[in-house]
Amino acid sequence: MAAVRRFDHVGITVANLDDVTDFFVGLGFEVDGRTFIEGDFLDTVIGMSNARTEIVMLRPPDGGVALELSSFIRPAHEPGSPTAMANELGLRNIAFEVDDLSALVTRLTADGHQLVGGIGEYERMWRMAYIRGPEGIIVSLAERVG
């Protein structure tokens, strides 16, 4: 029997919860809930004492895997590497299939987000681009072609 039953969510710790939430809502996610968490449960799970965080849960339009954005009130967040490249160890990108990659890239770059590289095409099946969103989060956007 497999230990994992389903893929539930991906969690990202951010400094500015509102800005990052707005970015993902702009991609089509819907806010599924927003709350503060503190106390024994949180302290036990994350291995820190006296922690408090605000969490926003986001769902994609198809109701699939959720995205959890968390911003710590205490302890203060630790800065990450907002310019990390694909070969740096750790979680490097979060990927989504989109309908019109070119239009989305145009809109996101007009909003001040940057392409990490360019728009590439893989074996006439996929077009893909990495966008660096708020706080350095790399979002992989892929469109089926052909």
Summary of the structure (lengths in Angstrom):
residues: 146
radius of gyration: 16.7
end to end distance: 38.4
largest distance: 53.2
contacts: 363
relative contact order: 0.18
helix: 21%
strand: 37%
